[in-house]
Amino acid sequence: SLVLSIREEPYVEAAVSLGTSTFKIMFGHILPNTVAPLIVQGTYICASAILTEAGLSFLGAGTPPEFPTWGNMIASSRLYLQIVPWTIFAPGICLALVVLAVNLLGDGLRDRLDPRISRRM
């Protein structure tokens, strides 16, 4: 849908009316304007996959318990919550920090690669 909306922009229509080749329009106008939103979407999906795996592993429906994932670590630490609470908080905080880092990486790449934003700065 993003490509279809960019295809209707005036600068693309002007390039078509001037007889610019389809290859130049795709790689000179459409691709630079679609890369940034696609990177943000990809990093959002990556963060969602990390959280989904951790949630399923916590519930016992993900990876087997002998594999060290954050969900398995949190699930196995529930038994020791009153004795050593940091064993449950450490993987939870690390999980939250990794998801935050992935999302911030996507936003930073969008800011760096989006031609509309770079023109304003």
Secondary structure as GFF3:
##gff-version 3
##sequence-region A 1 121
A	DSSP	alpha_helix	2	7	.	.	.	ID=ss1
A	DSSP	alpha_helix	10	17	.	.	.	ID=ss2
A	DSSP	alpha_helix	22	25	.	.	.	ID=ss3
A	DSSP	pi_helix	26	30	.	.	.	ID=ss4
A	DSSP	alpha_helix	31	59	.	.	.	ID=ss5
A	DSSP	alpha_helix	70	77	.	.	.	ID=ss6
A	DSSP	three_ten_helix	78	80	.	.	.	ID=ss7
A	DSSP	alpha_helix	86	113	.	.	.	ID=ss8
A	DSSP	alpha_helix	115	120	.	.	.	ID=ss9
###
